[in-house]
C-alpha cells in the first residue's frame, strides 16, 4: 500500500506533500537525521564524531551504526543516489 502511494507521486512537490501528510515534522526530521548518520559513518567517522557532526546523542549514533553495519551495501546504494542529487 505505501509503495503504491509514494510511487503515485509525479513530482518532488507532490512527494513532499505526501511526506507532510504521512509523517509528523519530528518523524521527518528523524528520518533525515538517520541518513545524515549513515553518511557520516560511510565517510569513516566514529560514533562520537557522528554525534557531534549530525548533531545527535551517542545512543542515536550507536543505533544508526548498528543498522549501518547490518545493511551497509543497501545503505551505500541509497547514499550514492543522495550524493548524486
N, C-alpha and C positions, 0 to 999 in steps of 0.2 A: 504494500500500500504506500509506504513512504517513498519508496523508489519511484513509483509511478507519479506520485505527487510532485516530487522535486524534479523529475525528468520532464514534466509538462511545462516547466518554465521556459520561456523563449528569449529571455534577456537577463542581464545582470540585475536590472531594476526589478523584474518580476521575482527573480531568485531571492534578492534581499527582502522584498516584501513578504515572501513566503517564510523566510527565516524569522522575520519580526513577528509574524502571526503565530509561528510554531514554538519559538523559544523566547524566554524572557531575556531582558538585556544582560542579566547576570549569567544565564546559561550560554549566551553567545560569547560573552567575554571569557568564560571558562574554556570554551572550545578554541578560541584564538590563543589563549594562554597555553593550552596543551600543545598546539602546533609551534608556538614560539619555543617551548621547552624542547620539543623534538628537534627543531632546527639547531638550537644551541648544542644539544647533545651530539648531533650529527657533525657539528663543527669541532667536536672534541673537548668541549668544556666539561669540567667536573660538575657534580650536582651542586656544590657550594657556589661555583661560578655561575651556574644557571640561575640559582635562586637570586643572585644579585643582579644579573643582566635582565631577567624577564620583567619585573621582579615577582618573586613568589616565595612561599615558605620552603624550607628544606624538605619538609614532608611532601609537598606538592611536586617538587623536583624529583624526589625519590620515586614517587608513584609514576611520574612520567617516564623516568629512566627504566623502570621495570617494564612498562608497556613497550618502550623503545627497544629494549634488549630482546623481548619476545617477538617483536614484529618488525625488526629492522628493515628487511627488504621491502615490505609493503609500504612502510613509512617513507623510505627513501624514494620510492616511485612517486608518491604524492608530493614530497618535498621538491622533487625535480619540477613538477608541474607548477608549484607555488613560485619557485625561484625563476621560472621562465616568464611568468606573468609580469 
